[in-house]
Amino acid sequence: MQTLWQDLRYGARMLLKNPGFALIAVATLALGVGANSVIFSFVNALLLRPLPVEKPEQLAAVYTSDFSSTQYGGSSYPDYVDFRDRNQVFSGTVAYMPTAFSLNVDGVNERAFGEVVNGNYFSTLGLAPALGRGFLPEEDRAPGERAVVVIGHKLWKNRFGGDPAVVGRAIKLNGHPFTVVGVAPEKYPGLIRGIVSDLWVPTMMIKQAAPGIDYLAGRGNRGFLVMGRLKPGVTLGQAQADFRRIAEQLFKEWPQHWTNVRNQSLVISLLPEGQARVLPDLRSDGQRVLRAPLLARTGADRETHSDGSRAKRPQRLAVSGSHRRREGRQVRLTG
């Protein structure tokens, strides 16, 4: 304890003698604390906090491998329809695609981020809109006929002042008129982890939301992500086996779209929603990045003898204030 007080007094004297250095030290500490807070907030939103939906533990993400055999890829809309109609393990299946929009409200343009989603998106996730409604079944049947949009709670507050009369109001997305039919729940950010969605548009309006690519009919255009809700009593292993059966069917029916570079069938992989927040491929890459400095340090702390064997270098530790120095196993104290 006495040594600690000596170190503190010594540090205080050094800071008082060098006020410029003290200011830099305090600023550096403040920046470090602030950066840690930001990082924790991001990690909490991305990895730790469960989705604010009904029974998130029942949700499973569905991935399709791509031509180069990358395991966790997106799915096409025709494939999603087959997943939805052929599976025996989900009580509901949703498709969603992240999209950037040009939003025009009262003649003022701004960028907005949103999702193109299928008609049962909100009902499958168990989300009750804060205002208005979600999408109706008929709004997810005919391309280009029902230009409706559900806006995010934050956008409603910031852009429309929380006006309840926003339901029924007309806005423009990418130059096309849309009618607001609902406002999402306050704490729901969307399915794209780490990003808060501003709005949701039904898949049948995708040509207006993402012009230029035929996502609805193109089986090779895998821009959608898929998630399903497991039926009560169904395990993830059972669901994986069911989707393996579906993959075999699609490989036989659509070999031009379901064959990889090795001339084998594409693979469907399921992950619990909590594990899908950071895909295993990315998680492994991150672990390798974090381990690299440790491995480099381990190598640096070893010496090579003339016979090729390696031995650890002696440790060197200096502690200011008490002026203790340790080299190898010998410790020498100086006044």
RASULSUL-V707032 format. One record per residue. RES is the residue in one letter. SS is DSSP state (hx for helix, st for strand, lp for the rest). BURIAL is 1 if it has 24 or more other C-alpha atoms within 12 Angstrom, else 0. Layout:
BEGIN
RES:SS:BURIAL, RES:SS:BURIAL
END
This chain:
BEGIN
M:lp:0, Q:hx:0, T:hx:0, L:hx:0, W:hx:0, Q:hx:0, D:hx:0, L:hx:0, R:hx:0, Y:hx:0, G:hx:0, A:hx:0, R:hx:0, M:hx:0, L:hx:0, L:hx:0, K:hx:0, N:lp:0, P:hx:0, G:hx:0, F:hx:0, A:hx:0, L:hx:0, I:hx:0, A:hx:0, V:hx:0, A:hx:0, T:hx:0, L:hx:0, A:hx:0, L:hx:0, G:hx:0, V:hx:0, G:hx:0, A:hx:0, N:hx:0, S:hx:0, V:hx:0, I:hx:0, F:hx:0, S:hx:0, F:hx:0, V:hx:0, N:hx:0, A:hx:1, L:hx:1, L:hx:0, L:hx:0, R:lp:0, P:lp:1, L:lp:1, P:lp:0, V:lp:1, E:lp:0, K:lp:0, P:hx:1, E:hx:1, Q:hx:1, L:st:1, A:st:1, A:st:1, V:st:1, Y:st:1, T:st:1, S:lp:1, D:lp:1, F:lp:1, S:lp:0, S:lp:0, T:lp:0, Q:lp:1, Y:lp:1, G:st:1, G:lp:1, S:st:1, S:lp:1, Y:hx:1, P:hx:1, D:hx:1, Y:hx:1, V:hx:1, D:hx:1, F:hx:1, R:hx:1, D:hx:0, R:hx:0, N:lp:1, Q:lp:1, V:lp:1, F:st:1, S:st:1, G:st:1, T:st:1, V:st:1, A:st:1, Y:st:1, M:st:1, P:st:1, T:st:1, A:st:1, F:st:1, S:st:1, L:st:1, N:st:0, V:st:1, D:lp:0, G:lp:0, V:st:0, N:st:0, E:st:0, R:st:0, A:st:1, F:st:1, G:st:1, E:st:1, V:st:1, V:st:1, N:lp:1, G:lp:1, N:lp:1, Y:hx:1, F:hx:1, S:hx:1, T:hx:1, L:hx:1, G:lp:1, L:lp:1, A:lp:1, P:lp:1, A:lp:1, L:st:1, G:st:1, R:lp:1, G:lp:1, F:lp:1, L:lp:1, P:hx:0, E:hx:0, E:hx:1, D:hx:1, R:lp:0, A:lp:0, P:lp:0, G:lp:1, E:lp:0, R:lp:1, A:lp:1, V:st:1, V:st:1, V:st:1, I:st:1, G:lp:1, H:hx:1, K:hx:1, L:hx:1, W:hx:1, K:hx:0, N:hx:0, R:hx:0, F:hx:0, G:lp:0, G:lp:0, D:lp:0, P:hx:0, A:hx:0, V:hx:1, V:lp:1, G:lp:0, R:lp:1, A:st:1, I:st:1, K:st:1, L:st:1, N:lp:1, G:lp:0, H:st:1, P:st:1, F:st:1, T:st:1, V:st:1, V:st:1, G:st:1, V:st:1, A:lp:1, P:lp:1, E:lp:1, K:lp:0, Y:lp:1, P:lp:1, G:lp:1, L:lp:1, I:lp:1, R:lp:1, G:lp:0, I:lp:0, V:lp:1, S:lp:1, D:lp:1, L:st:1, W:st:1, V:st:1, P:st:1, T:hx:1, M:hx:1, M:hx:1, I:hx:1, K:hx:1, Q:hx:1, A:hx:1, A:lp:1, P:lp:0, G:lp:0, I:lp:0, D:lp:1, Y:lp:1, L:lp:1, A:lp:0, G:lp:0, R:lp:1, G:lp:1, N:lp:1, R:lp:1, G:lp:1, F:st:1, L:st:1, V:st:1, M:st:1, G:st:1, R:st:1, L:st:1, K:lp:0, P:lp:0, G:lp:0, V:lp:0, T:lp:0, L:hx:1, G:hx:0, Q:hx:0, A:hx:1, Q:hx:1, A:hx:0, D:hx:1, F:hx:1, R:hx:1, R:hx:1, I:hx:1, A:hx:1, E:hx:0, Q:hx:0, L:hx:1, F:hx:0, K:hx:0, E:hx:0, W:lp:0, P:lp:0, Q:lp:0, H:lp:1, W:lp:1, T:st:1, N:lp:0, V:lp:0, R:lp:0, N:lp:0, Q:lp:0, S:st:1, L:lp:1, V:lp:1, I:st:1, S:st:1, L:st:1, L:st:1, P:st:1, E:hx:1, G:hx:1, Q:hx:1, A:hx:1, R:lp:1, V:lp:1, L:lp:1, P:hx:0, D:hx:0, L:hx:0, R:hx:0, S:hx:0, D:hx:0, G:hx:0, Q:hx:0, R:hx:0, V:hx:0, L:hx:0, R:hx:0, A:hx:0, P:hx:0, L:hx:0, L:hx:0, A:hx:0, R:hx:0, T:hx:0, G:hx:0, A:hx:0, D:lp:0, R:st:0, E:st:0, T:st:0, H:lp:0, S:lp:0, D:lp:0, G:lp:0, S:lp:0, R:st:0, A:st:0, K:st:0, R:lp:0, P:lp:0, Q:lp:0, R:st:0, L:st:0, A:st:0, V:st:0, S:lp:0, G:lp:0, S:lp:0, H:lp:0, R:st:0, R:st:0, R:st:0, E:st:0, G:lp:0, R:lp:0, Q:st:0, V:st:0, R:st:0, L:st:0, T:lp:0, G:lp:0
END
